[in-house]
Amino acid sequence: MFIYLQSTSRTWKLKSQNLIRLTATSLAFILWLQLWKTWGDHELRRSQHPRLRQTIFEGSGIGGRWHIPVKWLNESVELPKDLTRSPNTTLEAALLAFYLARSQSRYIANSSIPLILHQSWYSMTEVNWSPLLKDSVESWLSVCAGEPPMVKGAAQWKGDDADMAYIIWDDDGMDSFMKEYESEIWESYISLPIIVERADVFRVAVLRWFGGVYSDIDTIPLRHPVSWVEPLDIEPWEDSAGNRTYSLSSASDIEIYSPTSKGSDFYSTLYERSSGTALRFGNSPNVGAIVGIEADISPDSDMYWRSGYEYPLQITQWSLALAPHHPISARYISSVDVDVKTLQRENRLHDVYAVDLTGPVQFTKVIKEWLELVASLRWNALTGLHDGGKSKTVTDVLILPITGFSPGRATDINVGSKPITDQSARLLHRFQGSWRGKLDLVTEYGKLCRKLFGKCRAWRKDSNKYY
């Protein structure tokens, strides 16, 4: 009996040990599979967005992230004192890109707009990026590296490589820039109740000082920005109704492109030292501003306001390009500042629609008033409804047809918008709409009332309850 119990005990002990070994082996195998899957997913993500991951998610920097082309850094250009080739902040990166672009004559063709791309997003952490944003920024980073656009069927740029500097600013970076470079409107800037309004102001302000292209991060390039201005775009054109002919010409005799007297000594030094070769086409006039139409609707119709637009011909603000210190930028900043202070005195700042205060309506108003002032432009002469959608220059401002920044949107309110494969299409806006707030029934009723019945024109256009 005792021998039997000992044998049974040894058997159970052996079985227990085998069970423990099997369990441990199984757990180890499951853990290995999980680690393998995690590693595989990580490698897959790296292969899908290699530039995005290297520059932004795995990069470092204060105020955002950036990429300065190696070719620019390797040029034998003497840097002014206190300007470093290894920036630590977005401000330092912007100063470096600005100086190198101008001193090395790296511009959009036929323009004085440096090859610098600015974008903004509140976080550089991957979890805060949707797949749409990842794909979009990866496309831009590839183009900035001198590669052709990744979109199938997009117009391919042919020519020498043209690397671009790339800077993406987070909220802290935008605030630091505005506080240092736009201190005169700082109080108005921080008074803006929603982040999208600050982003609207920032995009124009950053181009005011450093120049380049600003494009929302939910856009995709369809053409390399270096080719955005072709000879055909700047041919003279006629406003038959106004009996006037317009062509590319300089507006410098009206307002000089130079920093304000309140600019820092360091910035002024950079500006002066980099301006010697700034105009790469000699004495010929250059484009100093590129803007695109987002709505082109007959002014004789009520369809434009029924569709939510303030103007029958309205300029978009999700993408634009400016030479440093272009008059449009200074006038926009001043206009927003005046409006904010007026609304504060009237205690109405939180009641105004962002699109009107800082967005496309404000931007359109400033450009419209500027071109009426310097060129006596009849604003609606810019329409593409009667000429198939041609680019038009007024002084040094290039106005792209609706296909330029709004291709593939042909509807009753986007008449004339051609496919993204059209040569005139520069980029595609994918409309993530992260700035919009929660559904507001009162606002939605107003939209429906305008669209279907042609009433409620003064009804608020959207909710100001943004993120």
Wavefront OBJ file of the C-alpha trace (Angstrom):
o trace
v 0.000 0.000 0.000
v 2.792 2.398 0.950
v 4.657 1.583 -2.252
v 1.449 2.226 -4.265
v 0.933 5.637 -2.638
v 4.565 6.596 -3.314
v 4.162 5.571 -6.962
v 0.932 7.531 -7.273
v 2.547 10.591 -5.681
v 5.493 10.449 -8.082
v 3.098 10.106 -11.007
v 1.074 13.188 -9.958
v 4.269 15.129 -9.299
v 5.574 14.265 -12.743
v 2.272 15.194 -14.346
v 2.241 18.500 -12.468
v 5.766 19.298 -13.594
v 4.856 18.466 -17.187
v 1.734 20.627 -16.916
v 3.766 23.527 -15.556
v 6.321 23.137 -18.351
v 3.552 22.970 -20.969
v 1.827 26.024 -19.518
v 5.057 28.004 -19.363
v 5.940 26.985 -22.914
v 2.469 27.954 -24.132
v 2.618 31.318 -22.381
v 6.082 31.961 -23.763
v 4.873 31.080 -27.260
v 1.839 33.372 -26.929
v 4.068 36.169 -25.665
v 6.476 35.590 -28.548
v 3.609 35.723 -31.040
v 2.383 38.977 -29.504
v 5.855 40.504 -29.610
v 6.282 39.309 -33.188
v 2.955 40.842 -34.156
v 3.836 44.106 -32.394
v 7.197 44.225 -34.124
v 5.552 43.379 -37.436
v 2.949 46.115 -36.984
v 5.713 48.547 -36.072
v 7.736 47.651 -39.160
v 4.591 47.914 -41.294
v 3.898 51.399 -39.958
v 7.502 52.390 -40.608
v 7.273 51.134 -44.178
v 3.992 52.993 -44.765
v 5.132 56.408 -43.522
v 8.938 56.345 -43.282
v 9.532 60.082 -43.645
v 6.717 61.012 -41.309
v 7.976 58.633 -38.657
v 11.587 59.740 -38.927
v 10.877 63.484 -39.051
v 7.940 63.818 -36.676
v 7.098 60.796 -34.523
v 10.711 59.825 -33.853
v 12.131 63.307 -34.253
v 12.744 65.888 -31.567
v 12.362 69.613 -31.264
v 10.720 72.375 -29.282
v 7.619 73.872 -30.817
v 7.210 71.236 -33.518
v 9.420 69.408 -36.010
v 11.320 70.285 -39.181
v 13.408 69.066 -42.070
v 16.123 71.233 -43.616
v 17.465 69.639 -46.832
v 20.989 68.276 -46.525
v 21.907 69.991 -49.795
v 21.058 73.340 -48.267
v 23.096 72.646 -45.159
v 26.103 71.463 -47.168
v 26.271 74.611 -49.287
v 29.313 76.723 -48.433
v 27.243 79.615 -47.147
v 28.545 81.625 -44.240
v 25.877 81.904 -41.567
v 25.356 85.121 -39.626
v 26.335 85.093 -35.991
v 23.847 83.255 -33.712
v 22.345 81.285 -36.619
v 23.026 77.576 -36.208
v 22.853 74.656 -38.640
v 21.487 72.508 -35.794
v 18.307 74.280 -34.594
v 16.558 73.239 -31.398
v 13.248 75.055 -31.905
v 10.859 75.735 -34.759
v 11.777 79.420 -34.572
v 15.449 78.618 -35.056
v 14.582 76.203 -37.872
v 12.449 78.839 -39.603
v 15.235 81.411 -39.392
v 17.730 78.925 -40.830
v 15.404 77.828 -43.658
v 14.558 81.462 -44.452
v 18.197 82.498 -44.688
v 19.363 79.468 -46.685
v 16.453 79.624 -49.148
v 16.997 83.284 -49.966
v 20.783 83.259 -49.965
v 20.822 80.169 -52.216
v 18.040 81.435 -54.552
v 15.683 78.569 -53.824
v 12.308 79.854 -54.974
v 9.086 78.785 -56.631
v 9.742 79.389 -60.332
v 8.830 82.870 -61.605
v 8.334 84.094 -58.049
v 10.083 85.544 -55.029
v 8.448 82.937 -52.760
v 11.044 80.743 -50.990
v 10.779 76.959 -51.099
v 9.668 76.515 -47.495
v 6.540 74.604 -46.500
v 4.816 75.467 -43.216
v 2.121 73.328 -41.593
v 0.636 73.143 -38.103
v -0.877 70.520 -35.811
v -1.380 70.487 -32.069
v 0.556 67.292 -31.334
v 3.601 65.457 -32.646
v 2.475 62.180 -30.996
v 1.282 59.439 -33.345
v -1.860 58.616 -31.379
v -3.216 62.070 -32.276
v -2.850 61.527 -36.010
v -5.529 59.933 -38.179
v -4.547 57.719 -41.164
v -5.666 60.542 -43.466
v -3.261 63.002 -41.855
v -0.404 60.501 -41.897
v -0.853 59.869 -45.607
v -1.119 63.579 -46.360
v 1.995 64.679 -44.495
v 3.982 61.731 -45.837
v 3.121 62.981 -49.334
v 4.320 66.489 -48.511
v 7.538 65.256 -46.902
v 8.286 63.196 -50.009
v 7.784 66.215 -52.258
v 9.962 68.308 -49.946
v 12.659 65.669 -50.470
v 12.522 66.414 -54.200
v 10.322 63.471 -55.205
v 7.310 63.762 -57.540
v 3.799 63.705 -56.011
v 2.638 60.281 -54.852
v -0.957 60.634 -56.086
v -1.695 58.420 -59.073
v -2.509 60.460 -62.139
v -1.263 63.730 -60.654
v 0.581 66.128 -62.914
v 4.251 65.199 -62.666
v 6.878 67.890 -62.403
v 9.814 67.623 -64.760
v 13.051 69.421 -64.050
v 15.967 69.613 -61.699
v 15.442 68.415 -58.174
v 14.028 71.066 -55.866
v 14.181 70.146 -52.213
v 12.039 72.195 -49.854
v 12.470 72.998 -46.205
v 9.612 71.655 -44.089
v 8.435 73.021 -40.740
v 5.405 71.843 -38.768
v 4.438 73.975 -35.765
v 2.542 72.774 -32.701
v 0.445 75.053 -30.482
v 3.405 76.048 -28.313
v 5.515 76.768 -31.370
v 2.812 78.970 -32.869
v 2.411 80.869 -29.613
v 6.168 81.395 -29.271
v 6.383 82.733 -32.808
v 3.399 85.071 -32.416
v 4.626 86.402 -29.089
v 8.040 87.252 -30.499
v 7.240 88.353 -34.052
v 3.689 89.705 -33.755
v 3.852 91.152 -30.255
v 1.704 94.115 -31.280
v -1.317 91.859 -31.782
v -0.454 89.292 -29.100
v -3.351 90.309 -26.858
v -5.803 90.020 -29.754
v -4.292 86.683 -30.748
v -4.636 85.054 -27.326
v -8.134 86.526 -27.000
v -9.375 84.481 -29.947
v -11.716 81.918 -28.354
v -10.959 78.887 -30.548
v -7.713 77.347 -31.768
v -8.706 77.373 -35.448
v -8.855 81.171 -35.348
v -5.330 81.337 -33.959
v -4.171 78.915 -36.638
v -5.753 81.154 -39.293
v -3.819 84.173 -38.054
v -0.600 82.220 -37.577
v -0.469 80.920 -41.147
v -0.495 84.413 -42.619
v 1.840 85.792 -39.948
v 4.483 83.084 -40.418
v 4.484 83.716 -44.177
v 4.721 87.437 -43.500
v 8.098 86.964 -41.815
v 9.561 83.870 -43.464
v 7.629 83.469 -46.703
v 6.892 80.176 -48.423
v 3.850 77.946 -48.716
v 1.309 77.220 -45.992
v -0.952 74.209 -46.498
v -3.284 72.445 -44.082
v -2.103 68.984 -43.110
v -5.160 67.349 -44.684
v -3.969 68.392 -48.157
v -1.952 66.368 -50.668
v 0.386 67.886 -53.279
v -0.541 67.190 -56.895
v 2.326 69.239 -58.312
v 5.665 70.133 -56.819
v 5.357 73.735 -55.554
v 8.447 74.735 -57.534
v 6.270 74.425 -60.662
v 3.185 76.216 -59.329
v 3.857 79.309 -61.468
v 4.295 78.661 -65.183
v 4.673 81.229 -67.978
v 1.086 80.534 -69.077
v -0.163 81.505 -65.610
v 1.293 85.004 -65.830
v 0.273 85.988 -69.345
v -1.705 89.250 -69.672
v -5.472 88.940 -69.508
v -8.374 91.233 -70.288
v -11.413 92.266 -68.309
v -13.680 93.047 -71.246
v -16.485 94.313 -69.029
v -14.144 96.755 -67.308
v -12.199 97.475 -70.500
v -8.862 96.852 -68.760
v -5.882 94.590 -69.340
v -3.878 93.181 -66.439
v -0.423 91.623 -66.347
v 2.288 90.670 -63.896
v 3.861 93.808 -62.491
v 5.524 94.976 -59.319
v 3.627 96.635 -56.491
v 6.815 97.641 -54.694
v 6.345 101.302 -55.560
v 3.204 101.276 -53.417
v 4.418 99.293 -50.435
v 8.001 98.124 -49.975
v 8.653 94.479 -49.132
v 10.754 94.855 -46.013
v 10.516 94.192 -42.285
v 8.766 96.727 -40.117
v 10.876 99.034 -37.992
v 9.847 96.931 -35.011
v 11.558 93.843 -36.410
v 14.496 92.539 -34.363
v 18.027 93.530 -35.336
v 18.911 89.866 -35.824
v 16.030 89.254 -38.235
v 16.763 92.471 -40.130
v 20.362 91.310 -40.553
v 19.179 87.973 -41.963
v 16.781 89.719 -44.300
v 19.352 92.132 -45.670
v 22.146 89.582 -46.005
v 19.915 87.094 -47.816
v 18.206 89.548 -50.177
v 21.044 90.096 -52.639
v 20.047 87.131 -54.812
v 16.423 87.025 -53.769
v 15.028 87.905 -57.206
v 16.389 85.073 -59.277
v 14.951 86.387 -62.540
v 16.835 89.671 -62.654
v 14.736 92.794 -63.117
v 11.694 90.922 -64.402
v 8.610 91.121 -62.170
v 8.026 88.078 -59.990
v 4.898 86.629 -58.414
v 4.810 87.588 -54.740
v 1.554 85.913 -53.723
v -0.326 82.792 -54.840
v -3.937 82.339 -53.761
v -6.730 80.079 -54.980
v -10.452 80.457 -55.525
v -12.699 78.196 -53.401
v -16.103 79.474 -54.608
v -16.826 80.813 -58.094
v -20.547 81.474 -58.411
v -22.412 83.970 -60.554
v -22.889 87.235 -58.616
v -26.293 87.565 -60.304
v -27.457 84.474 -58.412
v -28.253 84.043 -54.722
v -26.630 80.616 -54.774
v -23.404 81.863 -53.169
v -24.955 83.001 -49.881
v -27.439 80.143 -49.899
v -24.385 77.871 -49.976
v -22.760 79.656 -47.035
v -20.323 81.936 -48.858
v -19.978 85.643 -48.174
v -18.694 86.446 -51.670
v -19.684 84.918 -55.026
v -15.946 84.729 -55.716
v -14.194 83.731 -52.508
v -10.542 82.895 -51.811
v -9.595 79.787 -49.863
v -7.241 79.859 -46.899
v -6.334 76.193 -46.512
v -3.393 76.853 -48.830
v -1.559 80.010 -49.835
v 1.943 81.183 -50.689
v 3.568 84.543 -50.006
v 6.901 86.270 -50.373
v 8.265 87.606 -47.084
v 6.586 90.880 -46.075
v 4.077 90.906 -48.889
v 1.605 93.774 -48.281
v -1.329 91.356 -48.130
v 0.049 89.698 -44.994
v 0.495 92.930 -43.050
v -2.954 94.186 -44.054
v -4.582 90.905 -43.002
v -2.899 90.953 -39.569
v -3.959 94.561 -39.024
v -7.539 93.881 -40.132
v -7.949 90.951 -37.735
v -6.481 92.982 -34.881
v -8.921 95.845 -35.468
v -11.905 93.491 -35.721
v -10.981 91.585 -32.555
v -10.610 94.764 -30.521
v -13.908 96.116 -31.844
v -15.739 92.885 -31.016
v -14.205 92.838 -27.541
v -15.490 96.333 -26.832
v -18.942 95.224 -27.988
v -18.694 91.965 -26.009
v -19.398 89.955 -29.199
v -16.105 88.159 -29.800
v -17.556 84.723 -28.983
v -20.531 85.255 -31.280
v -18.667 85.730 -34.554
v -18.176 82.901 -37.024
v -14.498 81.918 -37.346
v -14.693 81.877 -41.153
v -15.722 85.545 -41.075
v -13.315 86.786 -38.407
v -10.044 85.078 -39.332
v -10.826 82.652 -42.142
v -11.581 82.847 -45.886
v -14.024 85.744 -45.609
v -11.488 87.983 -43.867
v -8.710 86.817 -46.199
v -10.855 87.470 -49.279
v -11.856 90.912 -48.028
v -8.220 91.942 -47.516
v -7.093 90.724 -50.956
v -10.136 92.261 -52.640
v -9.568 95.666 -51.030
v -5.834 95.565 -51.754
v -6.239 94.801 -55.472
v -9.023 97.344 -55.825
v -6.698 99.918 -54.269
v -3.506 99.233 -56.213
v -4.965 98.104 -59.552
v -8.606 99.290 -59.619
v -9.585 95.641 -60.064
v -13.202 94.715 -60.659
v -13.274 91.761 -58.250
v -15.713 89.538 -60.136
v -13.533 89.834 -63.255
v -11.438 87.052 -61.685
v -14.159 84.480 -62.353
v -13.325 81.410 -64.382
v -16.926 80.785 -65.400
v -16.438 82.322 -68.847
v -12.877 81.407 -69.821
v -12.587 77.776 -68.760
v -10.787 78.628 -65.535
v -7.578 80.510 -66.285
v -4.996 81.802 -63.838
v -4.861 85.582 -63.557
v -2.247 87.990 -62.217
v -3.017 91.418 -60.825
v 0.172 93.304 -59.911
v 2.249 90.504 -58.362
v -0.681 88.448 -57.050
v -1.458 85.203 -58.886
v -5.063 84.090 -58.485
v -5.480 80.428 -59.367
v -8.803 79.166 -60.774
v -10.967 76.968 -58.587
v -9.151 73.862 -59.843
v -5.851 75.202 -58.454
v -6.510 74.436 -54.796
v -10.002 72.884 -55.099
v -9.888 70.216 -57.847
v -12.303 67.318 -58.134
v -15.225 69.171 -56.551
v -17.462 69.922 -59.525
v -20.923 70.644 -58.080
v -23.547 73.335 -58.457
v -21.452 75.622 -56.215
v -18.033 74.525 -57.500
v -18.707 75.098 -61.178
v -15.535 74.737 -63.198
v -13.634 72.510 -60.766
v -11.710 70.044 -62.933
v -10.331 66.590 -61.988
v -7.208 66.246 -59.865
v -5.305 65.087 -62.956
v -5.772 68.478 -64.632
v -2.552 70.449 -65.131
v -3.968 73.443 -63.246
v -4.523 71.387 -60.050
v -1.804 72.142 -57.490
v -3.065 70.213 -54.473
v -6.027 68.263 -53.137
v -7.872 69.219 -49.953
v -9.230 66.126 -48.190
v -11.467 67.969 -45.700
v -10.824 66.166 -42.435
v -12.684 69.055 -40.773
v -11.012 68.695 -37.372
v -11.876 72.323 -36.606
v -15.608 71.710 -36.658
v -17.491 71.185 -33.444
v -20.378 68.988 -32.442
v -23.625 68.934 -34.382
v -25.632 72.062 -33.651
v -29.322 71.736 -34.590
v -29.937 75.491 -34.765
v -27.001 75.914 -37.147
v -28.078 72.965 -39.275
v -31.587 74.382 -39.525
v -30.121 77.672 -40.777
v -28.150 75.862 -43.482
v -31.234 73.952 -44.588
v -33.347 77.105 -44.567
v -30.871 78.937 -46.790
v -30.232 76.053 -49.159
v -33.829 74.960 -49.754
v -35.881 78.101 -49.237
v -33.488 80.994 -49.867
v -34.180 82.504 -46.453
v -32.304 82.866 -43.119
v -29.367 84.682 -44.741
v -28.413 86.392 -41.478
v -28.688 83.151 -39.490
v -25.409 82.001 -37.974
v -23.491 79.749 -40.352
v -21.882 77.377 -37.911
v -21.373 76.625 -34.254
v -18.397 78.090 -32.429
v -18.254 75.064 -30.147
v -14.981 73.711 -31.483
v -12.430 71.408 -29.854
l 1 2 3 4 5 6 7 8 9 10 11 12 13 14 15 16 17 18 19 20 21 22 23 24 25 26 27 28 29 30 31 32 33 34 35 36 37 38 39 40 41 42 43 44 45 46 47 48 49 50 51 52 53 54 55 56 57 58 59 60 61 62 63 64 65 66 67 68 69 70 71 72 73 74 75 76 77 78 79 80 81 82 83 84 85 86 87 88 89 90 91 92 93 94 95 96 97 98 99 100 101 102 103 104 105 106 107 108 109 110 111 112 113 114 115 116 117 118 119 120 121 122 123 124 125 126 127 128 129 130 131 132 133 134 135 136 137 138 139 140 141 142 143 144 145 146 147 148 149 150 151 152 153 154 155 156 157 158 159 160 161 162 163 164 165 166 167 168 169 170 171 172 173 174 175 176 177 178 179 180 181 182 183 184 185 186 187 188 189 190 191 192 193 194 195 196 197 198 199 200 201 202 203 204 205 206 207 208 209 210 211 212 213 214 215 216 217 218 219 220 221 222 223 224 225 226 227 228 229 230 231 232 233 234 235 236 237 238 239 240 241 242 243 244 245 246 247 248 249 250 251 252 253 254 255 256 257 258 259 260 261 262 263 264 265 266 267 268 269 270 271 272 273 274 275 276 277 278 279 280 281 282 283 284 285 286 287 288 289 290 291 292 293 294 295 296 297 298 299 300 301 302 303 304 305 306 307 308 309 310 311 312 313 314 315 316 317 318 319 320 321 322 323 324 325 326 327 328 329 330 331 332 333 334 335 336 337 338 339 340 341 342 343 344 345 346 347 348 349 350 351 352 353 354 355 356 357 358 359 360 361 362 363 364 365 366 367 368 369 370 371 372 373 374 375 376 377 378 379 380 381 382 383 384 385 386 387 388 389 390 391 392 393 394 395 396 397 398 399 400 401 402 403 404 405 406 407 408 409 410 411 412 413 414 415 416 417 418 419 420 421 422 423 424 425 426 427 428 429 430 431 432 433 434 435 436 437 438 439 440 441 442 443 444 445 446 447 448 449 450 451 452 453 454 455 456 457 458 459 460 461 462 463 464 465 466 467
